[in-house]
């Protein structure tokens, strides 16, 4: 149903512009520079050529079939343009323009909706930022372009989506798809969740949500998706002031947060409460790793960060058991100064072999469900050596189906090591708390799968 939005063979940009900074210019430029290989039809009654492409004065001038129309013109001009799209036989439209129910113009929004229904047109928007599909080289949006990956983001807010993509680029995290659906006069979050659930390049679904108009359908769609892949929601409008803000943003009314919370649990959705945790959760769940059991072990070369990791783990409900007698025996090769209780403190002079040998023992131990490995490099240790030890032992963790999450602290000193770890598919964070919360999401996902399979 939504394939022509994400994989259109031809696109018309109604409101295309020659002026940098104009939405119609930036979207057209993004589509061209992003490498889209389909046909592109700029539409503007005042121009004959834009960015070396023929510009059509109206949609009816285009002789070819148009799979997708993107409209970026003043809201009051949209009804007549949408009528033209209907006559042309265009069935898929993204309305970027704002100026509808979010500013109280409900009558205009209803008029647009009726025109679309009469012509059988599906609409994303209005008041949205467009669509991205990195696997199709489609950047039909005025947000920044991004690298390919397995995270798909469904966002009620275009600006939130843009901030997310920018942060993902900074963190070297890849995106599969992004869609900003704005006021959702037609296609809403539930439609998009169902599409992403069946999309092969989407490994995890992230949703920025302010409200939903059909709670039952949302639960149904999210539960269906959760059985196939992780679904993560950042729900805004939790407070009275936040609810008031959602009305002026997308013209939607947010309901009781407790009801949403219960709905998310019922659907197997993982809920987060801030931007950092949202991107960290999607990043870790994209790996597809799950702990073999609930026992989490921490390896560190510094006592303080190890204690912080343990505190955070226990605070958020993770088990950090003391090493058994058998495990301590297997770790007896470590120098006496090292602590082998859990956290396992390898002390400051820990090198490649001390990390590798310790991690190998933990990977092969049945009492270990997952490992957080911390490195705070002193000036006499090259953090890249520790990163290489982690990468080299990864194959054993993969074989034993156990997650290993790295935490490399010290900012610029470990920047190259972090890059190396990410290139080798090792999830890495820069604080013990973030690493612990990431591990907790893997444990939570494992429990959700078990619950959904048994229901």
PyMOL commands that set and color helices and strands:
alter all, ss='L'
color gray80, all
select helices_A, chain A and resi 3-6+23-33+59-61+75-88+101-103+106-119+134-136+158-170+189-198+215-226+240-250+257-267+275-285+303-315+325-330+352-364+383-400+411-423+432-454
alter helices_A, ss='H'
color red, helices_A
select strands_A, chain A and resi 10-14+39-43+49-50+53-56+68-71+92-95+122-125+130-133+138-141+148-155+175-180+204-209+230-235+270-272+296-300+344-345+370-375+403-408+428-429
alter strands_A, ss='S'
color yellow, strands_A
deselect
rebuild
show_as cartoon
